[in-house]
């Protein structure tokens, strides 16, 4: 064998080894299996939430199981709201009667626009029931005021964040109500909270109570729903303390980033690389919200290194703009091509007083995640627990590919390629030495 032939043979061997390694790299991008992820516990947006009181959400906090004399900021409880409609925004009414306040402080014929209860709902109640961030998700809605059933004048339409239902809304079957004012029972029957009862609300032994409607009734009266569920269109005296308050409002769905089961539906492992947990299925109808908090800094994140990740590897991230303090985390969700959220985890614990707003983090690829292309959603959030609203930053969406190969497969291929290179080098050395040895 002459020197030229030795180098040609060596080059051929090297090319074969390098091509085999190149083939390994090219197959890192494997096609994703189709996952059936309908009905996931964590879902983007609110499209799945049903109206006609088929779904409920928890939003805000108010006194409920305490007497009025014992009420403090620390013993408010999450408020459950029944979803009346989901037509771009969530039209909701409280599940229970929450307070007992007169329709108007003085006895006179008064419209919804002018009554003192409207002012109370949009000031004291709004501030007591919702945080500043939650209030930004409550829409100022056009409230259409129609004349009463017996001809009482309703006055002008209004713009309110919180208001009462009308005599016409409580007979609308599309909102989930019976169609006749005289009907008893059904979805108009509403229980008083202990707090409302302690404020003087008329309360039956089963805790059902009468509640105000915004439509004017007879002179000096406003309409109401009786304990039994039938509607009294002539109404009761506007300054009585017998009728409870059942607020209604519209929630801006553009502020809602995610929904999850009201209890136990947004579950992470211990903060860190092993935090990711599979998102299970949910067939229930009670939800809590994660809303966008515009008071937070702009959050940013990026993948550090390759976006093609071995099946048993880590996704490494850089982040900046994370909030710190009580219940604060940097969180990640893994989303498939269909937009289903498959995994969720708090990968950075920012709850300590010395937590940093920027840094590096990583999470281990879940063992049962199929190879393929995914999106990871990275954001800073305040996780406030079951039935309470979570607050989040803007979401950073990043693309990654999960390989069908594991670390051992890569190392084996690298080892084989290295062995081929070494063997080729040995062959060159042997060929050169033979060339130098005289015949």
N, C-alpha and C positions, 0 to 999 in steps of 0.2 A: 504494500500500500504506500503510495507516495503522499507527500504532505498535503497536496491539493485535494486529493480524494478524502483524506482524513478530515479536513475542514468542511468539505461538502457534507460528509456523513454526520459530523457534529452539528452542523447548522440544521440539517433535517431533523435530528433528534430534538434539538432545542425548540424548533418550530412546533413540533408535535406536542411537546410539553407545554409550551406557552399557549397553544391553541386550546388544549384541554382545560387550562386554567381560565382562559378567556370564556370558554363555553360555560364554565361554572358561574363566572360573573354575570354573563348574559341571562342565565336562568334564575338569577336572584329575583327577577320580576316574574312572579307566577300569577296566573289568573285566579281571581277570587272566586270561592264557592258562593253561590247565592244563599243568603241567610234569610230565614223567615222571621222577621223581627217585629211584626205587627203587634200592637198592644204592649209596648215596652213601658216600664215604670217611669222612666224619665223621657220626656218628649219635648221637642222644640215647639214653641208657640202654643196656641190654644185651639187649633182647628178641630181637635178631637172632643172638645167639651160640648156637651149637649144642653140645649135650652129646655123649656117647659118643665123646669125643676128636676130634670133627670140627672143633672150633675150639680155638684156643690164645690165651692172653693172656700178656703180659709184665708182671711185677709184682715189685718189689723187686730187690735186687742181692746177689750172693754170689760168693765166690771160685769160679772154674771152670777157667780155663786156666793157673793158676799153681800151683806146688808150695806145700805148706803152710808151708815155711820162708820163702817169699818173700811171703806174704800180708800185705797192708796195706789200710787203708781205701780207698786210692786205686786199687787194682786189682781191686775187685769188679766184676762184670759183670751186666747185666740177666738175670733168671731167667725162663725160659719155663715156663709151666704149661699142661697139657692140661685142657680143660674136660670133666669127667665128666658133669655134669648142670647144667641151668639151670632150676631149679624155684622161681623167686623169688629165689634166691641162686646164686652160681656155686660149685659144688663142683669143686675143682681138685686135681690132683696134679702134682708137678714132672715136667718132661719128662725130666730126667736124675737120676741118683743124685748128690746134692749133697755128701755128707760121709760119713765112716766113724766111727761111734760105737757102743760096745757097747749092747745092750738094757738091761743092768743092770751096775753096777760090781762086783757080787759074784755068785758062783755060787749060785743058789738058785731054787726055784720061785717065780715072781713074776708078778703080774697087770699089765696095762697101767696100772691106777690107781697101782700102787706102784713101777713101774720107773723107773730113773734117766733113761732116754731120754726119757720123757714130760716130765720136769722140764727137761731140756736143751733140748728143742724149744720149750718155752714160756717160755724165759728167754734163754739165749745165742743160739740160732738166731734166735728172733723179733727180738731186738735187733740182731743182725748183718745180717739179711736185709732188714729193713724200717725205714723212717723212722718217726718218731712219727706223722706224718700217715697213712702207709700202714697202720700198725698199727690205727688207728681203723676202717679198712675191713675188717679181718679179724675175722670174727664169733667170739665164744665159742660153740662149737657143742656140742649134746648129742651125745656119742659113745656109741653103743649097743654094749656089749661082750657078744658071745655066746660061749658055751663052745666050746672047740676041737673039731675033728672027731673026736678020739679020747677026748673026755670031759673034757679039762682045763678047770678052772673059770676063767671069764673075769673074775670079780670084778664090782665095781659099775660102772655107767655113769659116765661122767665128763663134765666140761665143759672143753673145750680150744679154744684158738685154732689150734694146729697139732697134728697127730697123724699116725698111720700108718693105712694101709688094713688091713682085716681079710681073713681067708681067704675070707669070703663076698662081700665087695665085689669081689675080683679074679676072681670067676667070674660077675659080673653083666653080661649082655650089654647091658643098658640103659646101663651105664657104659662100654661099649666093649670089654669083656674077653671072652676065650674062656670057654666054659661048663664046662670040665672042668679040675680041678686038674692033671691029667696032661698036658694039651696043652702042646706046646712051640711056640716061635715066637710070632708075633703081637704084640699090644700090651703084653704083660707083659714082653717083652724090653726092658731099659732100659740105656742106656749110662752108665758112670761118667764123671764129669768128671776131668780131670787132677788136680784138687785132692783128690777122693775117693780116687783111685788112690794119690796120694802119702801119704795118711793110712793106707794099708794095705789098702784095699778089694780083695777078690778080683776081678781084672780079666782078661778074655780078650783075645786079640790084636785082636779087633774092638771092644774097649773095653766090651763088655757086662759087667754085674756082678750079683751076687746082692744082694737087698735085704730088709730086715726088714719083717714084718707085725706088727700089734699083738696078734694072737691068741696066747695061750699054746700051746705044743706039749707034748711030753712033759715029765717032771720036769726042771727046770733049763733048759728050752729055750723058745724062742719061734719061731713059724712064720716062713718066709721064702719068697721067690721065687728060684729058681736063675737062673744066667746064661742058660740056654736058654729060660726063660719058664715052666717047670713049677713048681708050688707044692709045697713040702715042709711038710705040715701037722704032722709030728712036730717039725720045727724043728731049730735048732742051739743050741749052748750060749749062754746069755744074755750071757756076758761075752767072746765072741770079737770080734776086730777084723777079721773077714773080710767081714761083711755091711755093705752101704752103707745110707744113710738116704735115703728118697724121701718127703719130707713131703707131706701133704695138708691142705687147709683149705677154709673157706667164705668167700667174699668177699661183703660186704654190698652188694647192688646199689643200695640206696637212696643209697649214697655215690658211685655212679658217675654223673657228669654226662654225659660223652661217651665214645665209643670212636672210635678212628681206626686206620688201618693201622699196624702196629708200626714199620714203616720208611717214612719220607717221606710220611705221610698227612695231616699237619696243617701245611699250607704257607701262609705269609703272604708278601706282598711286603714291601719295606722299611717299617719302622714309619712311619706318617704317613697322610695323606689317600689315597695311592695303594696302601694295603696290601691292599685286598680282592682275594682270588683265588677263582676259581670252584672249588667242591668237586667233584672228579671222581668217577668210579664205581670201585667196588672189589669184586672177586669172590673175593678171597683169604680166608684163615681165621685169620691171625695179627693180633692186636689189641693196642693199648696203651690205657691208661685215663687219663681226666682225672677226678680225684676231688675232692669238696668238702672244703676245708680249713677246719674250724671254728675254727682258731686265728687266722684272718684277721679284720680289721675288717669290719663290715657295709659292703658296697659299695652306692652309690646312683648313679643316672644318670637323666637326663631329656633330652628333645629340646629344644634351644634354638631357639625360633621355630616356624614352621609345620611341621606333620607331613605336609603334602602337598608333595612334593618333585618338582621338574622332572626329567625323564629324564636330563639331563646336569648335574644340580645336585649339591649337597653336603648330607649329613645332618649337622647341627651338634648337638653334645652337650655337656652339663655332667656332670661326675662328681665323686665324693668317696669317700674310704675305700679308695683303691687302695693295694696293697702296693708297696714299692719294694725294690730290691736286685738281686742276680744273677738273670738270666733272667726278670725281672718285666715284664709288659706289661698294658695295658688292651686287651682284645680285643673284637671284634664278630663275630657271625654273623647272616646274613640267612636267615630261615626262611619258607617259603611256608605256605599255608593247610593243607596236608596234614602239616605238621610236618617237611618235608624241609629239611635245611640246605644252602643253595645257595652261599653265599659265606662266607669266613672271612678275618680279617685282624687283625694287631696294630696298632692305630691310635695307641697311645702307648707310647713306649719309656721304661720306668721303671727301667732297669738301672743308671743312673748314681748316684753317691753323693749328688748334689744334686737327684734327681728329686722331684717333688711328689706328694702323695697325693690332690690334688684339682686341678681345672682345667677347661679347655675343650678339645674335640677335634672333629674332623670327618673324614668319609670321603666320597670321591666315589662317586656311584651307579655301579655297574658298567654299562658301555655296553650289554651284552646282557641286562640284567635287564628282563623284560617289565613293562609298566605293570600296576598292580594294588595290592592290599593285602598287606602283609607285616608280619612281626614281626622286630624286631631284638633279639638277645640280647647284652647288654653285661655284661662281668665283668672282674675283675682276675685274672690267672693267672700262674703260674710255668711257663714252657715249658722242659722239661728235655731235650728232644731225642728222637731215635729210640729206641724200645724202653724208654724210661723213663717213669715215672708223672708226669703233669702235675698241678699243684695249682691249684684255682680257688676264688674267692669264691662267695657267693650270686650268682645270675643275675638281672639286671634285664631284664624283657621290656617292650618299647615297641612301639607300633603306628605304622606309617608308610604312606603311600600314594605310589606312584610314578606321576607323571603321564605321559600319552602325549605331552605337549608338551615341547619343548626351550626353552632360554633364548631362542633366536632367534625362536621362535613367539610367546613372550610379549612380547618387545620389539616385534615387528611389530604385534601387536594393540594394545599400548599406544600405539605411534606412530600407528596408524590412528585410535584413539579421540581422541588429542590433536589430530590434524589436523581431526577432525570438530568438536571443541570450538572450535578456532581459527576454522574456517570459520563456525560458528554465531555467534561473537562478532563477526566481520567483518560478517555479515549484519545483526546488530543495530545496529552502528555506522552502516552505510549507511542503514538504515531510519530511524534517528534523524535523520541529517543531511538526508535528503529531507524529513522532516517539518518541519525548521526552515527550509528554503529556501522563500521566498514564491513563489507562482505569478506 
